[in-house]
Structure formats: C-alpha cells, structure tokens
C-alpha cells in the first residue's frame, strides 16, 4: 500500500543517514573530505530526503494509516 511505501522510504532514509553519520565519525576529519565517499553519500541522502518527501510528510501519511484521521486538513 502507499502507506507501507511511505513508511519504508522514511525508515530507509533515516537508517542510511545514521550510517553515514557513523562512518563520518569513524573517519574523523577525513570523513568530510573528498578522499572518502562518505560526504558524497550524505549529500545524496539529503537530496533524497528532500526530493522524495520529508520525514514529516511520511510520518503524517503513516499516522493517517494507523489512526484513520486525516492530518492534512
């Protein structure tokens, strides 16, 4: 269903972003340079979060599926 897709997108982006943050922490100062692809992936994730719909919108869709109440009024 569209609600399950929304929940999967939100979760996948959130987990991938956290993994990039952890990788950046492990690499320390090198994590923000172009030598490792961590920052490139992080920037790609930021654009996916914005382009595919923000976490808030996906959360509203999931909440509407669970409660049956329209949060977009």
Secondary structure, DSSP 8 states (H G I E B T S, - for coil): -HHHHHHHHHHHHHHHHHHHHHHHHHHGGGGGSTTSTHHHHHHHHHHHHHHS--HHHHHHHHHHHHH---TT-
